Amino acid sequence: MTGHPMIDVRFFAPPADLAPCFTTFYRLEVTVPQGDHLEDWLQPEWANLRFFSDNPPAAELPDGPRIAGARFQATGPSSCPIHFELGRTRMWGIGLFPLGWARFIGEDASDHANTLVDGEASPLFERFAPLCDMLCSRDYSDEEQFDALTDFFRRLAGPPGDQQRIQKVHEVMVDPQLLQVEDFAHRVGLSKRTLERVCARNFGFPPRLLLRRQRLMRSLAAFMLEPRSNWSDVIDRHYHDQSHFVHEFHAFMCCTPSEYAAQPHPVLGAFMAERKRIWGSPAQTLDLPK
């Protein structure tokens, strides 16, 4: 990237009736000199739908596949980073909480964890392709596009029958004091086997991995929100020691903490800074709705 990028992020809070299903709706506009691009790494997150009005990015998982030129890119819940190269574009992003996955997709999330696809060519995500007509266009205002996508999801499906159980599992999972799967199951009132099934189907991963991922993301979010901090200032206190943290960081991010800190993060940095400005406290993509 040779020029100075301009990154404009605008968040839209989901309306109350949809809020338990979505991490957020956001519009991102990236302006770089013609022919230039910037790169960044998405952190582990819940499922996402991303719609590009022009110049769709190239994106890839650590072990593939690589997607380029798709105006609608979709990901399942992830436990690894996604590398992307982005030029001048305008994008709408839609993050699905596990309840949103259960309501609007309904398939076993563990079968689609760590996936990256062209949404219009995917049998799983093609139901959202009608949004391309509105969200992949510059002919509408932010407000018109936001209204269109909320109307779309209201018409798409009603709440799932096990909504309360999914929400309870999510609520307990994000408690920073929760460390053991046994306590996890006890607090949600399920057997360990039933908790395993609920997590696999709706969250995409086993309970133990979800707790490990949540702990890592607390540390990573704190670091991203305080760019001048040292890792030692933000590491979750439940890591045994520095080497334990480094091992876990590499397991999820495919690099060491120092390697990650040395990489540019223009998009994710702007994204998280704007979330902090709006909500006034650290915001994590894996947490409950605001």
C-alpha positions in Angstrom: 0.0 0.0 0.0 1.6 3.2 -1.2 -1.0 5.8 -0.3 -2.7 6.8 2.9 -6.0 4.9 3.3 -9.2 6.5 4.5 -11.4 4.1 6.4 -15.0 5.0 7.4 -17.0 2.7 9.6 -20.6 3.2 10.6 -22.4 0.8 13.0 -26.1 0.2 13.2 -27.6 -1.3 16.3 -29.9 -4.2 15.5 -33.6 -3.4 16.4 -34.7 -4.9 19.7 -36.6 -7.8 18.1 -33.5 -8.9 16.2 -30.7 -7.9 18.6 -30.2 -11.4 20.2 -29.5 -12.7 16.7 -26.8 -10.3 15.5 -23.4 -9.1 16.7 -23.9 -5.9 14.7 -24.7 -4.4 11.3 -22.0 -2.1 9.9 -21.1 -0.2 6.8 -17.4 0.0 5.9 -16.0 2.3 3.2 -12.3 2.1 2.2 -10.7 4.7 0.0 -7.2 4.1 -1.3 -5.4 5.3 -4.4 -6.4 3.6 -7.6 -4.7 0.2 -7.8 -3.6 0.1 -4.2 -4.8 -2.2 -1.5 -4.4 -2.8 2.2 -4.3 -6.1 4.1 -5.5 -7.3 7.5 -6.5 -10.4 9.4 -9.9 -11.1 10.7 -9.9 -12.5 14.2 -11.9 -15.6 15.2 -15.6 -14.6 15.2 -19.1 -15.9 14.8 -20.6 -16.4 11.3 -20.5 -13.3 9.0 -22.1 -12.1 5.8 -20.3 -9.4 3.8 -21.6 -7.6 0.8 -19.4 -5.5 -1.5 -20.6 -2.8 -3.8 -17.5 -2.9 -6.0 -13.9 -4.3 -6.0 -14.5 -7.4 -3.8 -11.5 -8.4 -1.8 -9.4 -11.6 -1.9 -9.6 -13.6 1.3 -8.3 -16.9 2.5 -8.1 -19.2 5.5 -4.7 -20.4 6.8 -5.1 -23.7 5.0 -7.3 -22.4 2.1 -9.5 -21.9 0.3 -8.9 -18.5 -1.3 -11.9 -16.5 -2.4 -11.6 -13.5 -4.8 -14.1 -11.5 -6.8 -17.2 -12.6 -4.9 -19.5 -9.7 -4.1 -21.1 -11.7 -1.3 -18.6 -13.5 1.0 -19.8 -15.6 3.9 -18.0 -17.3 6.7 -19.0 -19.9 9.3 -18.0 -19.5 13.0 -14.2 -19.5 13.1 -11.4 -20.4 15.4 -8.6 -19.1 13.1 -7.7 -15.8 11.3 -8.8 -14.9 7.8 -6.3 -12.9 5.7 -7.7 -10.4 3.2 -6.5 -7.9 0.7 -8.9 -5.0 0.2 -8.9 -2.1 -2.3 -11.3 0.8 -2.7 -14.8 -0.5 -1.9 -17.9 -0.1 0.1 -19.1 -3.0 2.2 -22.0 -4.1 4.5 -21.2 -6.6 7.2 -23.7 -8.7 9.2 -22.5 -10.7 12.1 -24.7 -13.7 13.3 -24.7 -14.7 16.9 -25.3 -18.4 17.5 -29.0 -17.7 18.0 -28.9 -16.0 14.6 -27.3 -19.0 13.1 -30.0 -21.2 14.6 -32.8 -18.9 13.4 -31.7 -18.0 9.9 -29.6 -21.0 8.9 -30.5 -23.9 11.1 -27.8 -26.3 9.9 -25.2 -27.9 12.2 -22.7 -25.1 12.7 -19.8 -27.5 13.4 -20.2 -28.7 9.8 -19.5 -25.2 8.6 -16.9 -24.0 11.1 -13.8 -22.3 9.6 -15.4 -22.0 6.1 -15.2 -19.2 3.6 -17.4 -19.2 0.6 -19.0 -17.2 -2.2 -22.4 -16.7 -0.7 -24.2 -16.7 -4.0 -22.8 -20.0 -5.0 -23.3 -21.7 -1.6 -26.4 -23.8 -0.9 -26.1 -22.8 2.7 -25.9 -19.1 2.3 -27.7 -18.5 -1.0 -30.9 -17.7 0.9 -29.3 -14.3 1.7 -28.3 -13.6 -1.9 -31.4 -11.4 -2.5 -29.7 -8.8 -0.2 -27.1 -8.3 -3.0 -29.5 -6.2 -5.0 -29.7 -3.6 -2.2 -26.4 -4.0 -0.3 -24.0 -4.4 -3.3 -25.1 -1.0 -4.7 -24.1 2.6 -4.2 -27.5 3.8 -5.3 -29.0 3.8 -1.8 -28.4 5.6 1.4 -27.1 3.9 4.5 -30.5 4.2 6.1 -32.3 2.7 3.1 -30.0 -0.2 3.1 -30.2 -0.8 6.8 -34.0 -0.7 6.7 -34.0 -3.2 3.8 -31.8 -5.7 5.5 -33.7 -5.6 8.8 -37.0 -6.0 6.9 -35.4 -9.0 5.1 -34.4 -10.8 8.3 -37.8 -10.2 9.9 -39.5 -11.9 7.0 -37.0 -14.7 6.7 -37.7 -16.8 9.8 -39.1 -16.7 13.3 -37.2 -17.5 16.5 -36.1 -21.2 17.0 -37.8 -23.4 19.5 -34.7 -23.7 21.7 -34.0 -20.0 21.8 -33.9 -19.7 25.5 -31.4 -22.6 25.9 -29.1 -21.2 23.2 -29.1 -17.7 24.8 -28.5 -19.2 28.3 -25.4 -21.1 27.0 -24.1 -18.0 25.3 -24.7 -15.9 28.5 -22.8 -18.3 30.6 -20.0 -18.9 28.1 -18.9 -15.2 28.1 -18.4 -15.0 31.8 -14.7 -14.3 32.3 -14.7 -16.4 35.5 -15.9 -19.5 33.7 -12.9 -21.9 33.2 -14.2 -25.5 33.3 -16.6 -27.4 31.1 -18.1 -29.1 34.2 -19.0 -25.7 35.6 -20.3 -24.6 32.2 -22.7 -27.5 32.1 -23.8 -27.1 35.7 -24.6 -23.4 35.2 -26.7 -23.9 32.1 -28.5 -26.9 33.7 -27.4 -29.4 31.0 -25.4 -32.6 31.1 -22.0 -32.4 29.5 -23.1 -34.5 26.6 -26.1 -32.3 25.9 -24.0 -29.2 26.2 -21.6 -30.7 23.6 -24.5 -31.2 21.2 -25.9 -27.7 21.7 -22.5 -26.0 21.3 -21.6 -28.1 18.2 -25.0 -27.4 16.5 -25.3 -23.7 17.2 -21.9 -22.4 18.2 -19.7 -24.5 15.9 -17.2 -25.9 18.4 -16.9 -28.0 21.5 -17.5 -26.2 24.9 -13.8 -26.5 25.9 -12.6 -24.8 22.7 -15.2 -22.1 23.0 -13.9 -21.2 26.5 -10.3 -21.2 25.2 -11.3 -19.0 22.3 -13.2 -16.6 24.5 -10.3 -16.2 26.9 -7.9 -15.5 24.0 -10.3 -12.9 22.5 -10.6 -11.0 25.7 -6.8 -10.5 25.7 -6.7 -9.7 21.9 -9.5 -7.2 22.1 -7.9 -5.4 25.0 -4.6 -5.2 23.0 -6.3 -3.9 19.9 -8.2 -1.2 21.8 -5.0 0.0 23.5 -2.5 0.0 20.7 0.4 1.3 22.9 -0.1 -1.4 25.4 2.2 -4.4 26.0 0.9 -7.9 25.9 1.8 -8.3 29.5 -0.7 -5.5 30.3 -3.7 -7.2 28.7 -3.2 -11.0 29.1 -6.2 -12.6 30.7 -5.3 -13.5 34.3 -6.4 -17.1 33.9 -3.4 -18.0 31.7 -0.9 -19.9 33.7 2.1 -17.9 32.5 3.4 -16.1 29.4 4.3 -19.3 27.6 0.7 -20.6 28.0 -0.6 -17.5 26.5 1.8 -17.6 23.5 0.9 -21.3 22.9 -2.8 -20.5 22.9 -2.3 -17.4 20.8 -0.5 -19.4 18.1 -3.2 -22.1 18.2 -5.9 -19.6 17.3 -4.1 -16.9 15.3 -1.4 -19.0 13.6 1.4 -16.6 14.7 3.0 -15.4 17.9 1.7 -12.3 19.7 4.8 -10.3 18.7 4.4 -11.3 15.1 0.7 -10.2 15.2 1.6 -6.9 16.8 4.1 -6.2 14.1 1.5 -6.7 11.3 -0.6 -3.8 10.0 -4.2 -3.8 11.1 -5.7 -0.8 9.4 -9.3 -2.2 9.0 -9.6 -4.0 12.2 -8.0 -1.2 14.2 -10.5 1.3 12.7 -13.4 -1.1 13.3 -12.6 -1.7 17.0 -11.8 2.0 17.7 -15.2 3.0 16.4 -16.9 0.4 18.5 -15.1 1.6 21.5 -16.1 5.2 20.7 -19.7 4.3 20.4 -20.1 1.9 23.3 -17.5 3.4 25.6 -16.0 0.1 26.7 -14.1 -2.8 25.2 -16.3 -4.5 22.6 -15.6 -8.1 21.6 -17.1 -9.8 18.6 -17.7 -13.0 20.7 -19.7 -11.3 23.5 -23.4 -10.9 24.0 -25.4 -8.1 22.2 -25.1 -4.6 23.6 
